[in-house]
Amino acid sequence: MKAGNRAAAWTLSAMLLLGALVLLPAAEARTPAVQVEMGDRVIKVDASISQSMVASFGGSVVVSNNANQPATVDLSVVAGDWASAVEINPSQKIVTGDGTLQFTAVVTVAPQASEGTYSAQVVARAETPGSAAAVSQNITAIRLVRNRLGVECDRPVLQAAAGQTVTFPVRVYNNGSTRDTIAPALGRIAGRMDRFSYLLQEGSLDIEADGFVYFNVNLTLSPNATAGSYTILFTAQSSASSASGAEQVLTAVIPAKAGTGGAPPGPDYKLWFGISIIIVGACLMVFLGGTEIGFLALLQFILVPLFVRLKKDQVLDHFTRGQIFGFIKANPGAHYIAVQEHLELQNGVLAYHLKVLEREEYITSERDGIYRRFYPRHMKIPHKERQLTRVQRDIVEALKAHPGTSQNGLARLIGESKQVVGYHVRVLEKAGLVRVEREAQQTRCFLEGAPLDVEPEPEAPAPEPDEHADVIKEIHA
């Protein structure tokens, strides 16, 4: 009996020990810690010189708190409709204990994506048997460049006096991924040809990628220049990409004298006196000839054109002028350069005919930022409250995706220098579009209101509730 009791006791002890060994790993199983680290914060896709629309970047996944456990790490890339394909390698790997996993991600930008800055999220999910899953993510900004050049002038309109020379410092940006050579040019838009002249102080200049240079434009008014506006067009053309160019309208204004009420200058009496002398001389020649043929020739070749050109119903009889009016009617809001390039007209020819069409009330024009847009006379002109530069649009889009980002964080996101971002943030703050909260040595930026000309970027698909909840983190400096 005692021997049977001892055997039963040994059997029971062995079973308890075996159960403890089975339960011990489950008791010790714990959730690993996982962290996604990115090698590059901003990836540039330069479509201005390459048809390849692929952004490639890498990083690592650090697994910790995982001693003596096999953890399955799943990797994925989340992007919006702007991406046509995403790929990450490896997509899954088993890590035993603490360790680091290197990965490479490839994102293909959709052909129809517009120029701007987008965000791609790399999500890592680590799970061990018997424990909850750990999730981490990080963000890389992908900047798509289609036109590598940008032009800005802090003061494109300057007041001047007759005989004075004014200088416009024009800043040209190279937003591309390679070094470029910029070929500048100037063209006259408005103002009598004998009243002013213009000159570029610099020729072609080299610009490093993400850099800028200044071109100084001198506009000299003649001593006999009268009150009014004298306008020229500065254009910059990329040597690396024939499709990349930018323009800036520059205007010198001579204000009207006090007491004139801003009235336009009176007729040029010298000019009309000379025309009158010519007409009187021609009439005398016909009269002295005493022939009816001579009199009719005078009417047809001298008097008739002076009056016919002022008849409104015959303004469009001119072939080129009819072409211009037809293009503007079919493309309301087209600006000067668009009309010129489409119809392949010289500057002087296009400027003259536009002036005639506007004077005879066939068309009207309105300034829109750096452009002057033309509309049919009786068309209701659409108005926008604000026009933003490319850098300002990038800042707005970045703050939509990451509210509360610091100015340093914005600089990393959109790939600009801290000084450039700081300047444009102050402009947006004065315009009431951005709110800046300052805490000690740090600033946090928030959108105050969305500009009318900025369309919201499609949101990336949200992660599954049971896998990605409470794991999205903002980028801060």
C-alpha positions, 0 to 999 in steps of 0.5 A: 500500500505504501509503495502504491502511494509513493508511485502515485505521488511520483506520478502526480509530481511528474505531471505537475512539473511537465505542466509547469514546463509547458506553461512557462514559455507562455508566461514569459511571452511578451510583446516586442518593441519595433521602430522604423528608421528612415535613411532619407527624409525627402526623395526627389523625382525629377520628371523635367529631365527623365521619364522615370517616375520611380522613387527609391529609398531605404531604412531599417526596422529595429526589434527590441525587448524580444530576447529568446523569441522568434518575431515575425516582422511584416513590412508594407508601404502606404501611399495615396492615389498619386502612386501607381505602384508600391513595393518593399523588400523584404515584405516579411522576415522572422527575427529571433531575439533583438535585431535590425532588419534592413529594407528597400522601398520603391514607389512609382508615381502615377503619370497624371500626378501633379507637381508637388510634395507627397508622403509615403508611409512605411509600416512595420508590424512585429508579432510573436506567438502568444503576444500582442502585435507591435506596430511602428511607422515612419514617413518619407516625403516624395517631391515630384518636379515637372518644371525645374525652374521658378522665378520670384521678384520681391518688388515687381512694380517700382515707381520711377521718374522720367530719366531714371533707371530702376533695377529689378533683382529677379531670383531664379530657382533650380528645383531640379535634381541636377545642375542647370544653366539658365538662359535669361531673356527680356521682351517688351510688353507695354510702353512706347518704344522711344520712352524706355529701354532695358538691359540684363546685367548678367548673361547665362548663369549656372545654378546648382540643384536646389539653389538659386541665382539673381539676375539684375534687370535695368529699366531706363526711362527716357527724359521725355517719358510721360506718366504711365506704366512701362512693362517688360517680361523677364523669361528664364529657360532651362538648358537641361529641359526644353519644357522647363521655363518661368517668367516674371512681369516687371513694371516701372510706373511714373505716377501722374502729377498732383492735380491731374486726377490720374488722367492719361497723357494728352495727344502727341501734337507733334505727331498729329501736326506731322500727319496733317502736313503730309495729308495737306501736301497730298491733297495739294498734289492731287489738286494740282494734278486736277484729275479725278483718278488722283482724287480717288487715289487720295481717298483710298490710300490716305483718308479711307484707312484712317477712318476704316481702322476705327470702325468697330464692326471691321476690327476683326477683318484683319486675319491675325487680329481675328486669330487672336480674338478667336483663340481668346474666345475659345480659351478665356483666361489665357495669358500673354505667353500662352497666346504668343506660343500658340499662335507663334507671333512676334512680341510687337505684333501680338502686343499691338493687336491685343491693344486694338482688341482691348481698345475697341472693347472686344476683349478685357484683361486682368492681372493674375499674379505674374500673368496678365490674362485675357477674356472676351469683353462680356464674359464674367471673369472668375476671381480667386482670393489668393494665389500661392507660390509653389513653396507656399503650396508645398507648406500648406500640403505638408501642414494638411498631412502633419499639423503642428510640424515645426519650421525645421520639420517643414524644411525637411518635408518639402526639401527647402532651406530653413531660411526659405521656409521661414520666409514663406511661413511668415507670408502665410501667417500675415495672410491668415492662412497659417497659425504659428504657436511658439513654445520656448525655443520651438515653433509649431505651425497649423493651418488657419484656413485653406486657400482657394487655389489649393486642392486637398491631396487624396488621403492615404488608406487608413490602416486596419483598426485591429492592426494599426490603431494608435500607431500613427505618429507626427514628424516633429523637429 
